[in-house]
Amino acid sequence: MGRSRGNFHANDEDPTQRSRRKKNVSSDNSDTAAPGQGAGEGKRALYHCNYCNKDITGKIRIKCAVCPDFDLCIECFSVGVEVHPHKSNHPYRVMDNLSFPLICPDWNADDEILLLEGIEMYGLGNWAEIAEHVGTKTKELCIEHYTNVYMNSPFFPLPDMSHVVGKNRKELLAMAKGHIDDKK
């Protein structure tokens, strides 16, 4: 399937010329925000563009299916950026905003993905690294959540998803809001 590149060219550029930017990891500017850090934000970014370092948490992003932990913002993807070892022709997934609760109200879908990615990357039991990868949860919360939701699930090794089957994002958000209101 081909990529829709859209018209992101400035008016003075020739739109028939597709620009390709390449960048080596070693050539990053020191004044650029550190990976995982949003500019001027106190909260750590969960996702950042691996090319321009823009915080793309809560936004549609492109996730490389070949390179581990590699995301691009829509703008960088649209011009075919390459950061070694990533190539612009790698298969990819379009990742939507996943900041809604899925399995339990205190963990959103992004948190669940980051937890499972962290376990895959650092190995089960390396909870400090996994918690750092999740970014919004402590080591203790990660252990507790994984134990309760995955290990103690009647559908082990999968979590019990019976309460969310057939529900859309809006319904899941309403369920979470109801749970938060119940806590008050």
Secondary structure, DSSP 8 states (H G I E B T S, - for coil): ----------TTS-TTS----EE-GGG--TTS--TTB-TT-SSB-S-B-TTT--B-TTS-EEEESSSTT-EE-HHHHHTT-EETT--TTS-EEEE----SEEEETTEEHHHHHHHHHHHHHH-TT-HHHHHHHHSSS-HHHHHHHIIIIIIT-TTTTS---TTTTT--HHHHHHHHHHHHHHH-
